[in-house]
Amino acid sequence: MPAKEYHQLPRCPCKKLRYRYDPCEGRTKHKWREGAAGFAPVGKFIVGKCPCGMSNAEAEAILNSGMGEYDPGDEHPKKIYAVHNGVVYIAMRNNDGNAYHGYPATRRDVVGSAYRYVLEMADRDQCMQAAKAWLKEHRGGNG
């Protein structure tokens, strides 16, 4: 199986392609009333929750600052990893290609080469220690 590829967004500077944040209207799985990102049990799962004050525009800016994980031959990344204020986020592609929904990530979500790239992004954004602490504190999860 060919290796996944990781690229800073946009993948090709000649493309002005921006990815769209899709809040999945009517879906509240990754929302809560807390002012900070975190995790909460939902049924038998632990689910990443975004801060209540995060706007869709802010979420989209975070999304587009990230690193895409591409399967070989794919035009759009399957996942996008980003770091914002020391919180590690992961976004999954929705069905329509360039739209994604994201949520706080656990260490279990950030595997293989993605871990190295997340730390590089955190270093670039001068929040390496906070990102490492986030991943250390939030090791597991399943949603």
Buried (B, 14 or more C-beta within 10 A) or exposed (E): EEEBBBEBBBBEEEEEEEBBBBBEEEEEBBBBEEEEBBBEEEEEEBBBBBBEEBEEEBBBBBBBBBBBBBBEEBEBBEBBBBBBEBBBBBBEBBEEEBBBBBBBBBBEBBEEBBBEBBBBBBEEBEBBEBBBEBBEEBEEBEB
